[in-house]
Amino acid sequence: MEKIVNTHGLDGELVMQFKTESPEIFDDMQYMMLAREGDIKSSLEIEYMEDYKGMALVGLVGVEDIDTAKKI
């Protein structure tokens, strides 16, 4: 499980915190499910994911600016 911590920059990137001791399990992940209060809201395609200060910097397909990222 992961948690969106913040947006990063103006290009729609997200900073995410992993709730696992083995974040490498996410290395081959292509999609993530967005849930709020236990209800799945959408499926998002991952464009890239990289290490960022002990968390992950994530780019999502179709999320190209900060305003779109903030709506997630």
Beta strands, then each sheet from edge to edge (+ up, - down):
strand 1: 2-8
strand 2: 13-18
strand 3: 31-36
strand 4: 39-52
strand 5: 55-60
sheet 1: 1+ 2- 5+ 4- 3+
end
